[in-house]
Amino acid sequence: MKPEIIVTTRDFERLIALVDSLPPSAGCEGLLGELGRAELVDGDEVPPAVVTMNSTVRFTLGNSGEEFCMTLVYPREAGDQTISVLSPVGSALLGLAVGSSIEWAGPKGPLLVKVLDVVYQPERDGGGGLSPMGTVPGSLAGTTDIAD
């Protein structure tokens, strides 16, 4: 059973617009599935331990427990220390709370993703939806897939 997820209405609207602007792909299908089951809340109502767009999150992958600390971003912002919401791990992280885990289909088989900490969340930390670098979320181009 998948854990409950929470997504802000702002993130939901931006992500739907992003998916609508792209050709169909498996990454989009996974993200749309998550958005379809998410509880939607206003930004000022999102719990502080939930992964939102532009949150910096510490998480583990797989049974090895390999740990990462990355910022969940829109594809255009993907690069070092960031992960695109369209990547398998990025879609899995969206809306999860600290302590939650989810099994997600990755390019090399199922991935177990577990959230250890939300180091930065723009809604909690006064960023108003901005990334820690202070940039406005972008829309198109590149993805990061740390599972490759």
N, C-alpha and C positions, 0 to 999 in steps of 0.2 A: 504494500500500500504506500502510495506517495504521501509525503508530509504536506501539511497545509502550507500555502505560500501567500504572502501579502505583497501587493504591488500598488504603488501610488497611482492615482488617476493620471497625473502628469506623465509618468513613465509609460503607462498603458497607452495613452494617446500617441505619444512620440514613437513607441515601438510599433504600434499598428500602422502609423504613417510610414515608418521605415520599411516594414514588410510589404506594404502595398506598393512601394516604389521599386521593389526588387523583383527579378524573375523568380518563379517558384524554385525552391531548393529544400533539401532535407533540413538544413539549419533553420529555415523559416518555419517549417512544419513543426519542429520540436518546440520552438519558441511560441508559436501560435497555440499549441496544445497547453503549454504552461499558462499563457495569458488567459486562455479560456477557463481554466479552473481556479484562477487566482481570486482572492478576496481583494476588492479594490477599496482603497482608503485615500483620504486627502493627505497631502504631505505632512501636515501638522499632526496627523493621527497615527502615522506609521510608528510601530514600536522601534526603539533605538537599536535593538539587536537584530534587525532585519536587513538583508542585503538589498539595496536599491541601486538604481543606475548611478554610476560615479562613486559608489562606495568602495573603500579599500577593505578587502576581506582576507583573512588568514584562513586557509582551508587545507585539507588533506585529500589526496587522490589514492584510490585503491587500497588494497590490503597492506601495501608496504608502508602506508602512513607518510609517504613523501609529502612534505609541507611546502606550501606556496603562500606568498602574500602579494596580491595583485589588485588592481583597480578595475572594476567592471565598467566597460565603456561601450559607446556606439562604435561600429566598425571603422569609421573614419579616424578615430582616435587610437586605434589599436597599435601597440608597439611594445617596447621594453616595459616590464612591470605592469602591463595592462592586459586585459583579456576581453575580446569582443563578445558581446551578448549573443552574437550569432554562432559562436563556436559551441561545441557540445558542452564543455565545462561552463562557459558563460551562461548559456541557457539554463543549465542545471542550478547555478548559484542564485539566479534572480529570485527574490522573494523568500529565500530560506532564512531561518532564524539561527542564531548561535546554538550549537548543539544538534541541529537537524542534519540529516544525511539523506541522500537520494541516490538511487541507482539509475544511471543514464546511459543510453546507447552511444558509444564512442566509435571512432573509425577502426579500432582494433578490438572491439568487443565491449561488454558492459564496464562502466566506470562507477566506482562508489565515491561520491563527493560528500565531504563532511565539513560544515562550517565550524571553525574554532573561535573566531572573533571577528567582529566588525570594527576595524581599527578607526575608520572614518566613514561617516554617513552624512551626506550633505544636509539632509532634513534635520538631523539631530544636531549637527555642528554649525548650523547657520549658513550653509553654503547655497541654499536656495536652488538646488538642482545642479550646481556647478561642480566640476571635478575638483580635486584637491589643488590642481594647478590653476584653477580659476578660469577654465575655458568653457565655452558654451558647447553642449553636446553637438556633435556633427551628425551626418546621416549615412553617407555611402562610403564604399571602398573597404578593402582588406579585412581579414579576420585573423585572430590569433588562436591557434589550437595547440595547447601545451600537451595534449594527449598523443600527438604524433610521435 
